Amino acid sequence: MAKRISAQRALEMILEEREVFDDDVEAEDSEEEVSEFEDHISENSESDSDSEEDDEIEHQPVPKRRRATGPGRQQPATGPGHEQPATAGMAVTHTQDIESSFELFTDSIQKIILDCTNLEGRRVFGERWKEMDQTHLHAYFGVLILAGVFRSKGESAESVWDAETGREIFCATMSLENFHIISRIIRFDNRDARPARRQRDKLAAIRTVWDKWVSRLPLLYNPGPNVTIDEQLMPFRGRCPFRQYIPSKPAKYGIKIWAACDASSSYAWNLQVYTGKADGGAPEKNQGMRVVLDMSQGLSGHNITCNNFFTSHKLGQELLKRKLTMVGTIRKNKSELPPQLLTSKNRPVKSSKFAYMADTSLVSYVPKKGRNVVLMSTLHGDGRICDQEHHKPEIIMDYNATKGGVDNMEKLVTAYSCKRRTLRWPLVIFFDMLDISANNAFVIWMALNPEWNRGKLQKRRFFLEDLGKALVRPQIEERQHVPRTPASAAIVRRIQEENAGALSTQPTEPQSAEAEVVNTSNKKKRCEVCGPKMDRKTQYTCIKCKKYICNTHTLVLCT
């Protein structure tokens, strides 16, 4: 039996029907299947004796009620700095170049990753393990980002490192074996203490790193007046205690993340991993409302745009207490909806029907014959219709303009994703953290440098390529063994020569007249820079690294 409202509520909600013409409402909301949702039953459920009274009330010519804040489209009460998205002071003072903009998001978690990775490396390899430092970790980040730039997400690592099918920068940075070792050993927690923590937290394997990283996101960026809250699905089909199945998503299986993004820039402002219900526990009630309240914590004077999984009248009231407004589609099985908005039979196509309460507006819109979609808003105070050819209600226009923050962010990070094939779900989450950090860094960089690469269409690709090269450069400068492939060896020599030239131009204290290359003995060995193919014998060694080097790779500095 359909849920209906009481006569008292019907007196509050007065319907206004306008025949307008429109041919476009988002079909995804009107056609979406109504899945099972734990929704509360209104205490004012209507009895049979109230039916005739409600029918009479519908035809009474009572004037339409508006919001107490006044007629017309209501803007959220934005404070200083909320009119447009803006970078926070911390991002402004700490961003000197592209690499530093990325470091804003990762510097707080690098020490944890290094400590846990070295601990795991010593456990697996023992004394053979060479301690991993920040340079190696940055090089690993850079290799992953560059693999995403070159669209190598689905390509095997062997193909990426191959001399013919791959790119020279990968071999120049590290060997394929080292990349596999780091991908195998990298950890985000202490493995020995994990069982105790996993009993109360399914995300124990990466919880500390995740929380530190997420807490940094809102400190670096002030979102604009509209914030979108939605879900993101990270594709993953391996073993995971909270893997989700969402048939409407392209990947269908994966790890679900609740996300709050700026509607205009798609900056990821807050994130939360959905770990499912507790073991042996009951399903969570009012989950959509809980998620929106958690994700909007710390916001004030903004409008929240969400889909019909989250929207409810109770949520709108809670957000108003926090000085937040809400616009979103709403499911038709909600008890607070009047039955007059639910029917689409005998209604003209492209017609709109409005309902109003003290601080909430509802619109029922018919995009196609026999179908209607219902939206709820605490931002709008009347039923304005767009004067364009399609004549959409303004509530729908604003919803369509601000609903894509999370979807656009997911599209951006997928285009140049650094994800690699793996069976470890913590590594899947970590890859997503790198993708989102790079995208957020790009948003901050463009906000601080709006003239950067002006006129070019692929700014984000150029940004990621520069970021990846900046991260791997220190590793190439310190690399001792030159790769065998000529192209990769040429990159290593060029970068090392540029670094040596930069060091030679820096002012230094007077040194004693000592040659950079010394003849230690009459014994000759092959030049370690040329490699075995050249087979150049020399008796000279470098005074710094003690390697045998020929005249070709000798650099004499003026003393």
N, C-alpha and C positions, 0 to 999 in steps of 0.2 A: 504494500500500500504506500502510495507516495506521501512523503512528509509535507505538512503544510503549516503555515504560521497561524498564530492566534488572531483574533479580531483586534486585540489591542495593538499588536505589531502592524497589522494591516492598516490601522488608522494612521500610524506613523509614516508608512511607506505609500506614497501616492504615485500612481503610474502616469506617465506621459508618453503617448505613442506618436511617433512622427514617421511618415512614409518618406524615406529618403532613398536615394539610389546609390548603390555601391556594388562592386563586383569582387572585392578582394578583402578577405579576412584570413588570417593565418589558418590554413587548413589543418596544421598540426595540432592546434588546440581544439578545433571543432570535431576533428575526426579521431582524436586520441581516445583509446579505449579507457573506460573508467575502471581502474584497477582497485583492488581491495584497499580501503583506507579506514583507519580507526578514527571515526569522526563521532563527536559527541551528539547525543540526542537532546534536542531542545526540550526544556521543561514545559514550555507553552505549546505542547502538541495539541492539535486542533481536534475537537470532538465533532460528531456528526451534526450536532445542533448549531455549530458555528458556520457551517457551509453556506446556508442561505444568507446569513448576515454578511459574510465576506462578499458574496455575489452582489449584494445590494451596495456595499461600500465601494466596490470598484466603479460603479457608475455615478457616484456622487461627485458633483463638480466642486471639489475642494482644491484650493490653490496649492501649487507645488511648493514644497519646503526646500530651502537652500541651507547650505552650511552657515554656521554662525559667523564664519570669517568673512563672508561676503560673497557676492556672485562672481561668476567667471572662473577662469582657470586659476587655481590656487598654486602659487609657487611655495616650495618649502622655505621655512625661515632660515635662510643660510646666514652663517656668520662670516666674519672676515676670513678671506682666503678660501672660501668654499664656492665662490661664484664659478671659478674655473679650476681644473686640476692643477696642482702645483707641487713641486718637489719640496721636501722638508729641508730644514736648515742643515741637518746632518749630511744629507746627500750633496748639498751645495758646497759645503766646506771640504768634503773628502773626495770629490770627483775632480781629478786633474786630467785624466785621459780615459780611454775606453776600458783599459784593464782595471783601473781603480773603480769605475762604475760597477763592474762585475764583482770586484772584491767586497763591495758594500754588503753583499748578500751572503758571501761564502767565508769571509774571514773569521766569523764566530764559530764555525764548525770544523775548520781545517785541523786544529790541534786535536780535537776528539778523534777525527778520522785517522790522523797520523798515528796517534797513540794506540788505537785499537788495531790498526792495520799492522804496525810493527809487532805488536803482541801476538797477533795471529801468524805473522811471518816467522817469528822465532819458534812458535809452537810447531809449525809445519816443517820448516827447513833447518831449524836448529842454528848451528854456528855458521852455516852457509848463507844465511839471510843477511843481505846488506840493508842497513837501516834506510828507510824511506824518509826523505825530507820534503820540505815545502816545494822545492824546485821540481822534484819528481811528480808530486801531486798536481802541481800546476800544469806540467807537461801532459799528464793523463787527462786532465780537464780539457786542455787545448786540443789534444788528439780527438777526443769525443766530439767537441764542438765542430772541428774541421770536418770530421766524418759526416756530421749533419749538414754542413754547408754544401758538401759535394754530393748530397742525397745518397749516402751510402748506408742508410739505416738497415735495409734488407740485404746488404751485400756482405759476404763472408769477410772476416778479417784477413784471411790469406789473399783474397783478391784485392783488398784495399792496399796491402803491403807489397803486392806483386810489382816487379819492375816494369812490366808491360801494361797491365790493366789498372794499376794503382796510381797514387800520387806521390811525388818525390818527398813531400814534406813529412810523411809518416815515417819512412825509413830514416830520414834525417833526424827525427826527434828521438825515436827509440826503436829497438828491434821488435819484431813480432812476438818473440818469446817473452820479452819483458812486459809487453802489453797484456799477454795472456796471464802472466804471473800476477800482475797487479789486479786484473779483473777477477782472478780467483781468490786472492788474499784479502782484498779490501773489505774492511769491516767497519761497523758503526757503533759497536758496543763490545763489552767484555763477554766473550762467549761463555766463560765459566760461571758467571753470575746470572746468566740469562734465564735458566729454568725457573728460578724463584720469581723473577719479575714477570715471566710470561704467564704465570698462573693468574695474575690480576690484570695483565695488559697484553693484548694480542699483538700490539705494535712494539713490543719490547726490543726487538732487534734493531730498531732505528728510532725509537721514541725520543731519546735525548737530542740527537741531531735534528730531528724533525721539529721539535718544540723550539729549539734555539733559532732555527732558520725561520720558522713562521713568525716568531715574536719580532723579528727584524723587519718584516715586510711593512707593517703600518707606520714604522718610524721614519721611513724614507720618502713617503709620498702622501699627499693629501688629496683624496679623490674629489671629483667634481660633484655637482648636485645630484647626480643619478648613479646609483650603485646597483649592479645586477647580482642576484644570488641564484645559483643553479648548481648542477652536478657535472663532474668531469669523470670520464671512465678511461683509466689507463689500461690498454690492452694487455692481458696476461692470461695464459691458459695453464700455467704450472700449478703446483701445490701451494695453497695459501688458505689460512683458516677463515679469511673474510673475503674471499673472491666472490664477486657478484655476477649475476646473469641478468642482463638488460637487453631483451630482444630488439628494442627500438634503436639501439646503438649499432653502428657499423661493426664494431669488434665483438659485441654481444657478451663476451666474458672479460672480466678485468677487475681492477681495484677502483672503487668509487671514492671520489673526493668531492666534498662540498666546497664550493668556491664563491668568494665575494670579489667582484672585479669592478673597476671603474667602467661605466658604460661607454665612455668616449674613447679612452686610451687602451682599454683592456688590461690595465695594470692589475695584477693579482694582489689584492689588499689583505685577504685573509683566506686561509685554507684549513680544512679539517678532513682527516682520513676517516671514512666510515668503516668501522671494524665489526659491524653486524651486532646482533643481539648477544647478550651474555650467555655463556654456556648453561643450558638448562633453564634459562629465564624466559619470560613472556615477551612477545613483541612490544616494541616501544610505542606508546600511545602519543598522539599529537607530535609525531616526529618532525613534520614540516615546520611547525611553529617553533619547536625547540631549536632547530637548525638555524632558522632566520634570526632568532634572538641571540644565539651564540655568535653567528657570523657578523652581526651588526653591532656587536659590543664595541663601544668606543666611538661610534658615529653619532652625530647630532646635526640636525638641520638638513638631512639628505632625504632623498626619495628612494625607496627600495622597490625594484622591479623583480617579480618572481612569477613562476608559472603556477598552474592549478594544483600541483602537489603541495605547495606551501600556503596558498592564499586561503584565508578564512577571516570571518568578521572579528573573531577573538584576537587573531594576530594583528589586525589593523588597529584595534584598540590598545594593545600592548605597545605597539610601535609609536602611537600618538603620545603615550605617556613618556616616551624617550625623545620626543620632538622629531619623530621620523614619520614620513608618509609612505604610502604603499600603493602600487598599481600592479594588477595581475589578473590573469584569467582564474576562474574559480570553477570547481567541479559542480555538476548539477545535482549531486546527491547531498549537498550541504543543507542542513536544516534551516539555516537563516535565509534562504532564498525564497521569495514569494512565488507561488505556483504560476502567476501570470507571466513571469519572465522565462519559465522553462518551456512552455509550449511554442512550437513553431508551425503548427498546423494552421492553414488558412491565412498565414501572414505573408505579405508581399515580400518578394526578394529585395534585399538591400534596405529593409526597414529596420528602425531602431526603436527600442522601448526602454525607457529609463525608470529608475526607482531611486528614492532619496530617503536618507535618514539624517539625523542631526549632523553627523560628521562623515558619512559614507555615501558614495554614489554607486549605483549599479546600472549596467547597460546590457541589454540582450539584443544581439545583432544577427540578422539572417543573411549570410553571404550567398547561400544557395537554397534552392527550394527544399523544404523539409529539414533544414539544418540551422542551428543557431549556436552562438558562442556567447558566454556570459563573462563579463569582467567586473571587478570590484576596484574602487579607488577611494582613498582618503585624501587624495591630492586635488581632485576636481570637485567643483561645487555646483555645476549645472550641466545641461546636456547640449553643449555646443557641437555643431556639425561643421566639418571642414567644407569650405566653399569651393573646393576643387571639383573636378568632374566626377570623382568617385564618391564624394560626400561622406567620408568616414566620420564617425563620432571622434571627438578630440581625445577621448580616453584611449581608444584603439590606436590612434595616431601616435600618442606619446608612448604607449606600451610597445608598439612596433619599433619605435626609435631607440628605446633603451633596453630592450630585452636581450640583446646579443652580446653583452659584455663577456660572459663566460664562454659562449660558443665561439666568439671571435678569438679569444685567447687560446682556446684549444686548437683552433685551426692554425693559428700562427706558430705555436710550438710544434705542431705536427709537421708543418712544411719543412722545417730544418731541424728535425729532432735528432738528438744524439743517442737515442736508445739503441742498444745492442741486444741481440738475442741472448737470453739468459733464463735459467730455471730458478733463480733466487729472487723472491719478491722484494726483499729490501733493496736490491740493486735496481729493480724497476722503479721504485719510489725515488731512489736517488737520481736516476736519469731524469725523471720528471722534475725534480728540484733544480737540476742544472738547466733544463730547458726553460723553466719559468724564471729562474734567476737571470738568464741571458735576455729573455724578453723584457723583464722589468728594468734591467740595466739599459736596454735600448730606449725604453720610454723615458727614463731619467736623462739619458744622454741627449735625446732630441729636445727635451724640455729645456735643458741648459744650453744646448747648441743648435738652435733652430736653423741656422744657416749651413749646417754641415751637409755636404753633398746635395745642396739644393738643386732641384731639377732632375735628379736621378730617380728612377722608379724602384730600384732594388736596394734601398738604403739599409734595410735590415740585413740583407745578405752581406753587404759590404761591412756592416758593423760586426757581424758574427765572424767573418773571415779575418778582419783586423784583430778581433778579440782572440781568436784561436792562435794566430801567429804570435801575438804578444805573449800568450801564456807559454808557448813552447820555446820561445827564443832563449830564455835563460838556460834551459836544458841543452840546447844545441851549442851554446857558447861554452858550456862546461864538458861537453862530450869528449871523451878521450879516444874512443875507437871510431874511426871514420867508416861509414857504410860502404859496402862493396859496389853498389850501383853508382855509375858515374854521375848521374843527375843529382842523386841525394848527397853524394860526396861533395859535389860542387856547391850545394846549398850550405853544407856544414862549413866548408872552407871560407865561403863568402861571409857568413855571419861571424865566424871566429876572427877573420881578418878585420871586419868592421869593428868588432869589439876591441881587438888589439889596437887598431888605429885610434879608437876613441880613448882608450886608456893612455896611449902615448901622448895625446894632445892635452891631457889633464896636467895641471901644475903639480910637480912633485918636489920633494926635498932633494938637494944635491946628493948624488951618490958617488961612490968611488968608481974610478974608471975600470969597469969590469965588463967583459964581453958577455953578450947574451948567449952565445954558443961557445962551449969549451970543448977542447979535445982531451978527453979523460984518459984515453989509452990508445994504443995502436990497433986494438981490436975493432974490427968492422962488423956492423950489423945492418940489417935491412931498415930503411926509413919507415917508421911506424905511421907516418902520415900518408905516404904514397900508397901503401898497401902492398900485398904480395904480388900483384900483377906487374907492377912497374919494376920490382926487384932492384931497387936502387940501394947500394951499399954505402954506408957512411960511418965515420968514426967520431962524429960530433954528436953531442947530447945537449939538450936544453937545460939551462941552469935552474929552471923552475920545476918542470915536471920530470926531468931526467930521462926523457925519451930520446931515442936516436932520430935525428932529422937531417935531411939533405940540404944542400944549398938553396934548392927551390923553395923550401918552406922555412927558411931562416929569415928572421926579422931582427935587424940590428937597430937598437934604439940609441939615439944620441945621448951621451951622458953629460 
